[in-house]
Amino acid sequence: MEVFEWIRFLVGSAVLFTGLCIFALEMIGVYRFQYVLNRMHAAAMGDTLGIGVSLVGLMIFSGFNFTTLKLSLIVIFLWMASPVSSHLITRLEITTNEKLDQYCEKEDLG
C-alpha cells in the first residue's frame, strides 16, 4: 500500500509541475507578444490548460473522495467560463480598436 501512495505522490507532483510550467509559458507569451489579441490568446489558453492540469494534479493528490468531485466541478466551470470571457473581451477589442487594420487582415466572408 505504501508503494501506491508513493506512485500517487510522484504522478500528482509531475502533473502539478506540468501545470506550473504551462503557467510559466503563459506569462512568457503575455509579455513577449506585441498585439493585445495575441496576448489575450496566450492568457486564455494558458489559464484554461494550466488550471485544468493543476487541478487534475490536486485530484490525484486527494484520491477518490468528495474533494475530487468538487475539484472536477471547478475544472468544468473554468473550462466553460474562461474561453467565453476571453471571447467577449476580444470582441470588445475588435469593435473598439480603430487601428485594427494595422495589425491584422480582414477577410471578406460574404
N, CA, C and O of each residue as an XYZ file, in Angstrom:
440
protein
N       0.815     -1.195      0.000
C       0.000      0.000      0.000
C       0.860      1.261      0.000
O       0.470      2.280     -0.569
N       2.013      1.196      0.628
C       2.898      2.341      0.681
C       3.462      2.666     -0.704
O       3.711      3.832     -1.009
N       3.661      1.666     -1.527
C       4.160      1.871     -2.883
C       3.135      2.645     -3.701
O       3.487      3.535     -4.475
N       1.866      2.297     -3.522
C       0.797      3.002     -4.237
C       0.764      4.478     -3.847
O       0.554      5.340     -4.701
N       0.967      4.773     -2.573
C       0.988      6.167     -2.116
C       2.150      6.933     -2.732
O       1.988      8.091     -3.116
N       3.310      6.311     -2.833
C       4.459      6.960     -3.455
C       4.229      7.200     -4.947
O       4.587      8.253     -5.474
N       3.632      6.224     -5.620
C       3.331      6.390     -7.049
C       2.338      7.527     -7.243
O       2.500      8.355     -8.140
N       1.305      7.565     -6.396
C       0.312      8.642     -6.487
C       0.957     10.002     -6.210
O       0.633     10.990     -6.868
N       1.866     10.049     -5.240
C       2.563     11.295     -4.941
C       3.434     11.744     -6.108
O       3.443     12.925     -6.454
N       4.165     10.816     -6.716
C       5.045     11.178     -7.833
C       4.252     11.611     -9.059
O       4.611     12.590     -9.714
N       3.183     10.896     -9.374
C       2.356     11.266    -10.531
C       1.670     12.607    -10.284
O       1.638     13.457    -11.174
N       1.121     12.804     -9.085
C       0.488     14.078     -8.755
C       1.465     15.238     -8.803
O       1.127     16.326     -9.269
N       2.685     15.000     -8.315
C       3.712     16.047     -8.366
C       4.101     16.379     -9.800
O       4.291     17.547    -10.140
N       4.219     15.356    -10.642
C       4.579     15.587    -12.041
C       3.489     16.365    -12.770
O       3.788     17.274    -13.545
N       2.239     16.019    -12.530
C       1.130     16.728    -13.191
C       1.042     18.165    -12.670
O       0.807     19.089    -13.449
N       1.226     18.359    -11.370
C       1.199     19.707    -10.810
C       2.359     20.548    -11.333
O       2.186     21.738    -11.599
N       3.527     19.952    -11.484
C       4.674     20.663    -12.051
C       4.428     21.008    -13.521
O       4.854     22.065    -13.988
N       3.749     20.130    -14.245
C       3.388     20.423    -15.636
C       2.465     21.639    -15.703
O       2.631     22.494    -16.573
N       1.504     21.720    -14.803
C       0.632     22.894    -14.740
C       1.395     24.163    -14.444
O       1.096     25.219    -15.000
N       2.393     24.063    -13.558
C       3.238     25.218    -13.251
C       4.034     25.657    -14.472
O       4.191     26.855    -14.709
N       4.537     24.703    -15.249
C       5.278     25.036    -16.473
C       4.362     25.697    -17.505
O       4.781     26.617    -18.208
N       3.127     25.234    -17.596
C       2.173     25.853    -18.520
C       1.911     27.307    -18.119
O       1.838     28.186    -18.978
N       1.771     27.555    -16.827
C       1.588     28.940    -16.358
C       2.804     29.793    -16.682
O       2.662     30.954    -17.065
N       3.998     29.230    -16.533
C       5.217     29.989    -16.848
C       5.269     30.330    -18.334
O       5.622     31.451    -18.701
N       4.921     29.377    -19.188
C       4.888     29.648    -20.632
C       3.832     30.686    -20.977
O       4.028     31.505    -21.875
N       2.719     30.652    -20.267
C       1.676     31.652    -20.493
C       2.198     33.049    -20.176
O       1.958     33.988    -20.936
N       2.897     33.190    -19.081
C       3.410     34.503    -18.708
C       4.461     34.995    -19.700
O       4.518     36.188    -19.999
N       5.281     34.099    -20.207
C       6.246     34.485    -21.241
C       5.507     34.970    -22.482
O       5.892     35.974    -23.083
N       4.443     34.261    -22.871
C       3.655     34.663    -24.033
C       2.970     35.998    -23.844
O       2.898     36.801    -24.774
N       2.466     36.240    -22.647
C       1.770     37.502    -22.386
C       2.743     38.682    -22.478
O       2.388     39.736    -23.005
N       3.949     38.512    -21.976
C       4.911     39.613    -22.017
C       5.641     39.720    -23.348
O       6.135     40.795    -23.688
N       5.721     38.648    -24.100
C       6.502     38.680    -25.333
C       5.701     39.181    -26.539
O       6.238     39.893    -27.387
N       4.421     38.810    -26.616
C       3.615     39.216    -27.765
C       3.351     40.714    -27.737
O       3.231     41.315    -26.670
N       3.263     41.310    -28.927
C       3.104     42.758    -29.031
C       1.641     43.197    -29.073
O       1.266     44.199    -28.464
N       0.832     42.446    -29.789
C      -0.549     42.877    -30.023
C      -1.465     42.294    -28.953
O      -1.246     41.181    -28.475
N      -2.483     43.048    -28.586
C      -3.338     42.678    -27.465
C      -4.105     41.382    -27.727
O      -4.334     40.615    -26.792
N      -4.503     41.117    -28.958
C      -5.234     39.876    -29.223
C      -4.329     38.653    -29.099
O      -4.777     37.591    -28.666
N      -3.072     38.793    -29.472
C      -2.134     37.685    -29.273
C      -1.908     37.432    -27.788
O      -1.863     36.283    -27.348
N      -1.768     38.493    -27.028
C      -1.608     38.340    -25.582
C      -2.844     37.723    -24.953
O      -2.746     36.900    -24.043
N      -4.007     38.127    -25.444
C      -5.264     37.579    -24.934
C      -5.352     36.084    -25.197
O      -5.801     35.322    -24.341
N      -4.922     35.667    -26.383
C      -4.961     34.249    -26.729
C      -4.010     33.447    -25.843
O      -4.370     32.371    -25.365
N      -2.810     33.956    -25.623
C      -1.854     33.261    -24.762
C      -2.382     33.152    -23.335
O      -2.243     32.113    -22.691
N      -2.980     34.218    -22.853
C      -3.503     34.195    -21.484
C      -4.690     33.245    -21.347
O      -4.785     32.510    -20.364
N      -5.587     33.255    -22.316
C      -6.769     32.398    -22.232
C      -6.405     30.929    -22.336
O      -6.895     30.106    -21.563
N      -5.546     30.599    -23.291
C      -5.158     29.197    -23.453
C      -4.332     28.722    -22.259
O      -4.509     27.600    -21.783
N      -3.438     29.570    -21.783
C      -2.614     29.190    -20.640
C      -3.428     29.009    -19.372
O      -3.199     28.067    -18.613
N      -4.378     29.909    -19.137
C      -5.214     29.778    -17.942
C      -6.069     28.524    -17.989
O      -6.136     27.772    -17.017
N      -6.717     28.302    -19.113
C      -7.607     27.153    -19.213
C      -6.836     25.846    -19.065
O      -7.239     24.973    -18.297
N      -5.748     25.708    -19.782
C      -4.976     24.469    -19.713
C      -4.209     24.366    -18.397
O      -4.165     23.291    -17.800
N      -3.608     25.452    -17.937
C      -2.825     25.414    -16.704
C      -3.662     25.100    -15.476
O      -3.270     24.284    -14.642
N      -4.813     25.746    -15.365
C      -5.692     25.479    -14.229
C      -6.225     24.064    -14.293
O      -6.301     23.378    -13.274
N      -6.592     23.623    -15.483
C      -7.102     22.260    -15.632
C      -6.074     21.214    -15.224
O      -6.392     20.289    -14.476
N      -4.853     21.355    -15.706
C      -3.800     20.382    -15.385
C      -3.430     20.461    -13.906
O      -3.212     19.428    -13.273
N      -3.357     21.657    -13.351
C      -3.021     21.795    -11.933
C      -4.090     21.172    -11.035
O      -3.772     20.504    -10.052
N      -5.347     21.394    -11.377
C      -6.407     20.806    -10.567
C      -6.479     19.294    -10.729
O      -6.862     18.600     -9.788
N      -6.122     18.767    -11.889
C      -6.045     17.309    -12.037
C      -4.939     16.756    -11.143
O      -5.100     15.688    -10.551
N      -3.821     17.470    -11.037
C      -2.763     17.062    -10.115
C      -3.241     17.060     -8.675
O      -2.902     16.156     -7.912
N      -4.028     18.065     -8.292
C      -4.581     18.089     -6.938
C      -5.597     16.974     -6.728
O      -5.722     16.456     -5.618
N      -6.327     16.596     -7.780
C      -7.253     15.462     -7.677
C      -6.499     14.162     -7.435
O      -6.940     13.310     -6.664
N      -5.373     14.023     -8.091
C      -4.556     12.828     -7.883
C      -4.035     12.800     -6.451
O      -3.997     11.737     -5.832
N      -3.636     13.942     -5.918
C      -3.164     14.013     -4.525
C      -4.260     13.629     -3.533
O      -4.004     12.905     -2.571
N      -5.477     14.113     -3.768
C      -6.529     13.907     -2.774
C      -7.134     12.514     -2.820
O      -7.758     12.083     -1.850
N      -6.964     11.803     -3.922
C      -7.570     10.477     -4.032
C      -9.011     10.582     -4.504
O      -9.441     11.630     -4.986
N      -9.751      9.495     -4.362
C     -11.139      9.467     -4.821
C     -12.058      9.733     -3.632
O     -12.373      8.829     -2.858
N     -12.483     10.999     -3.501
C     -13.389     11.379     -2.419
C     -14.223     12.571     -2.869
O     -14.241     12.914     -4.051
N     -14.911     13.197     -1.926
C     -15.790     14.314     -2.254
C     -15.011     15.538     -2.736
O     -15.522     16.325     -3.533
N     -13.788     15.698     -2.259
C     -12.941     16.804     -2.697
C     -12.632     16.690     -4.188
O     -12.580     17.699     -4.891
N     -12.430     15.473     -4.668
C     -12.181     15.257     -6.093
C     -13.385     15.679     -6.924
O     -13.225     16.263     -7.995
N     -14.577     15.390     -6.443
C     -15.790     15.821     -7.142
C     -15.866     17.336     -7.208
O     -16.194     17.894     -8.255
N     -15.569     18.004     -6.109
C     -15.609     19.470     -6.105
C     -14.555     20.060     -7.041
O     -14.824     21.031     -7.748
N     -13.363     19.479     -7.045
C     -12.322     19.969     -7.951
C     -12.697     19.746     -9.412
O     -12.409     20.588    -10.263
N     -13.333     18.623     -9.707
C     -13.752     18.381    -11.093
C     -14.846     19.351    -11.523
O     -14.886     19.755    -12.685
N     -15.727     19.728    -10.613
C     -16.741     20.733    -10.948
C     -16.104     22.097    -11.186
O     -16.562     22.851    -12.045
N     -15.058     22.420    -10.440
C     -14.334     23.675    -10.666
C     -13.657     23.654    -12.038
O     -13.672     24.658    -12.750
N     -13.063     22.516    -12.411
C     -12.430     22.398    -13.732
C     -13.455     22.591    -14.833
O     -13.200     23.309    -15.799
N     -14.606     21.961    -14.700
C     -15.653     22.092    -15.722
C     -16.124     23.538    -15.830
O     -16.294     24.055    -16.934
N     -16.336     24.190    -14.691
C     -16.769     25.587    -14.719
C     -15.726     26.482    -15.377
O     -16.068     27.328    -16.203
N     -14.459     26.303    -15.019
C     -13.411     27.151    -15.590
C     -13.214     26.884    -17.078
O     -12.919     27.811    -17.833
N     -13.371     25.637    -17.512
C     -13.259     25.343    -18.945
C     -14.384     25.986    -19.743
O     -14.228     26.245    -20.936
N     -15.518     26.246    -19.094
C     -16.614     26.916    -19.792
C     -16.514     28.439    -19.671
O     -16.819     29.148    -20.630
N     -16.099     28.946    -18.529
C     -16.128     30.387    -18.285
C     -14.941     31.128    -18.896
O     -15.116     32.229    -19.419
N     -13.765     30.568    -18.846
C     -12.580     31.274    -19.320
C     -12.610     31.552    -20.820
O     -12.335     32.685    -21.216
N     -12.930     30.579    -21.677
C     -12.990     30.910    -23.109
C     -14.095     31.900    -23.457
O     -13.928     32.725    -24.355
N     -15.219     31.825    -22.755
C     -16.311     32.754    -23.042
C     -15.915     34.177    -22.671
O     -16.166     35.108    -23.436
N     -15.302     34.354    -21.514
C     -14.894     35.705    -21.117
C     -13.804     36.249    -22.041
O     -13.815     37.432    -22.382
N     -12.873     35.400    -22.444
C     -11.831     35.847    -23.378
C     -12.426     36.225    -24.730
O     -11.992     37.193    -25.355
N     -13.415     35.465    -25.180
C     -14.063     35.770    -26.447
C     -14.775     37.115    -26.381
O     -14.705     37.899    -27.328
N     -15.456     37.388    -25.283
C     -16.161     38.666    -25.156
C     -15.188     39.843    -25.089
O     -15.450     40.891    -25.680
N     -14.082     39.685    -24.385
C     -13.090     40.759    -24.334
C     -12.458     40.971    -25.704
O     -12.183     42.108    -26.086
N     -12.226     39.894    -26.445
C     -11.673     40.001    -27.792
C     -12.642     40.716    -28.733
O     -12.225     41.548    -29.538
N     -13.919     40.398    -28.634
C     -14.913     41.095    -29.467
C     -14.974     42.574    -29.136
O     -15.148     43.403    -30.029
N     -14.833     42.912    -27.864
C     -14.801     44.318    -27.471
C     -13.598     45.010    -28.081
O     -13.715     46.138    -28.561
N     -12.445     44.360    -28.072
C     -11.238     44.936    -28.670
C     -11.418     45.134    -30.173
O     -11.004     46.160    -30.713
N     -12.021     44.180    -30.843
C     -12.204     44.280    -32.292
C     -13.163     45.412    -32.641
O     -12.932     46.138    -33.608
N     -14.226     45.572    -31.875
C     -15.207     46.602    -32.220
C     -14.760     48.008    -31.823
O     -15.226     48.986    -32.408
N     -13.872     48.127    -30.845
C     -13.485     49.462    -30.403
C     -12.115     49.910    -30.899
O     -11.780     51.087    -30.760
N     -11.318     49.025    -31.465
C      -9.980     49.397    -31.916
C     -10.057     50.032    -33.299
O     -10.494     49.402    -34.262
N      -9.633     51.273    -33.382
C      -9.680     51.990    -34.654
C      -8.481     51.665    -35.544
O      -8.530     51.909    -36.750
N      -7.414     51.124    -34.975
C      -6.213     50.796    -35.741
C      -6.087     49.297    -35.986
O      -4.976     48.772    -36.068
N      -7.214     48.610    -36.101
C      -7.195     47.163    -36.267
C      -6.576     46.747    -37.600
O      -5.920     45.708    -37.673
N      -6.770     47.532    -38.642
C      -6.196     47.207    -39.951
C      -4.668     47.209    -39.920
O      -4.032     46.568    -40.757
N      -4.092     47.903    -38.989
C      -2.644     47.968    -38.877
C      -2.059     46.632    -38.388
O      -0.909     46.314    -38.690
N      -2.844     45.858    -37.639
C      -2.337     44.635    -37.015
C      -2.767     43.353    -37.719
O      -2.053     42.352    -37.657
N      -3.907     43.365    -38.378
C      -4.379     42.120    -38.988
C      -5.166     42.421    -40.261
O      -5.558     43.559    -40.523
N      -5.382     41.365    -41.040
C      -6.141     41.483    -42.278
C      -7.568     41.011    -42.041
O      -7.802     40.019    -41.350
N      -8.503     41.724    -42.615
C      -9.897     41.313    -42.533
C     -10.226     40.510    -43.792
O      -9.862     40.887    -44.905
N     -10.925     39.393    -43.582
C     -11.326     38.577    -44.720
C     -12.777     38.842    -45.056
O     -13.601     39.057    -44.167
N     -13.085     38.827    -46.332
C     -14.447     39.004    -46.796
C     -15.120     37.627    -46.793
O     -14.806     36.785    -47.635
N     -16.015     37.400    -45.881
C     -16.672     36.099    -45.764
C     -17.975     36.036    -46.544
O     -18.601     34.977    -46.605
N     -18.396     37.138    -47.140
C     -19.689     37.156    -47.789
C     -19.616     37.111    -49.211
O     -20.648     37.121    -49.882
